[in-house]
């Protein structure tokens, strides 16, 4: 997939990674559920969440709210990975289709920039359930993220 931006996409730099890690460290909800950054590259971010029964719903699957949380956050940070220093991100719209029961040992929320603009960035988001080493796509969607300037 090609990322469309107003400027060239460069390799990950230490400052961009530091800014995302620092912002993630302030994510109280993600720390509460045990989510952690898995990978950061320009225009793409992955968040990992290990399954715990306390994050499940009545049938033992990961609750859709947890899937939504890691997908939204991965998309937001994918957008932010292309922002300038001092800029933050805020999701303005989110659509997520639940494709299969979220059943696995752990889950990967992925965000990938589709189009980065001056104010709004569109990102594809998904959640893969990993069970016995096999990934199953369980959620797929899109977010619109807003660039917030200081």
Secondary structure in CASP SS format (residue, H / E / C, confidence):
PFRMAT SS
TARGET T0000
AUTHOR 0000-0000-0000
METHOD secondary structure of the structure
MODEL  1
X C 1.00
X C 1.00
X C 1.00
X E 1.00
X C 1.00
X C 1.00
X C 1.00
X C 1.00
X C 1.00
X C 1.00
X C 1.00
X C 1.00
X C 1.00
X H 1.00
X H 1.00
X H 1.00
X H 1.00
X H 1.00
X H 1.00
X H 1.00
X H 1.00
X H 1.00
X H 1.00
X H 1.00
X C 1.00
X C 1.00
X C 1.00
X H 1.00
X H 1.00
X H 1.00
X H 1.00
X H 1.00
X H 1.00
X C 1.00
X C 1.00
X E 1.00
X E 1.00
X E 1.00
X E 1.00
X E 1.00
X E 1.00
X C 1.00
X C 1.00
X E 1.00
X E 1.00
X E 1.00
X E 1.00
X E 1.00
X E 1.00
X E 1.00
X C 1.00
X C 1.00
X H 1.00
X H 1.00
X H 1.00
X E 1.00
X C 1.00
X C 1.00
X C 1.00
X C 1.00
X C 1.00
X E 1.00
X C 1.00
X H 1.00
X H 1.00
X H 1.00
X H 1.00
X H 1.00
X H 1.00
X H 1.00
X H 1.00
X H 1.00
X H 1.00
X H 1.00
X H 1.00
X H 1.00
X H 1.00
X H 1.00
X H 1.00
X H 1.00
X C 1.00
X C 1.00
X C 1.00
X C 1.00
X C 1.00
X C 1.00
X E 1.00
X E 1.00
X E 1.00
X E 1.00
X E 1.00
X E 1.00
X E 1.00
X E 1.00
X E 1.00
X E 1.00
X E 1.00
X E 1.00
X C 1.00
X C 1.00
X C 1.00
X C 1.00
X C 1.00
X C 1.00
X C 1.00
X E 1.00
X E 1.00
X E 1.00
X E 1.00
X E 1.00
X E 1.00
X E 1.00
X E 1.00
X E 1.00
X E 1.00
X E 1.00
X C 1.00
X C 1.00
X C 1.00
X E 1.00
X E 1.00
X E 1.00
X E 1.00
X E 1.00
X E 1.00
X E 1.00
X E 1.00
X E 1.00
X E 1.00
X E 1.00
X E 1.00
X C 1.00
X C 1.00
X E 1.00
X E 1.00
X E 1.00
X E 1.00
X E 1.00
X E 1.00
X E 1.00
X E 1.00
X E 1.00
X E 1.00
X E 1.00
X E 1.00
X E 1.00
X E 1.00
X E 1.00
X E 1.00
X C 1.00
END
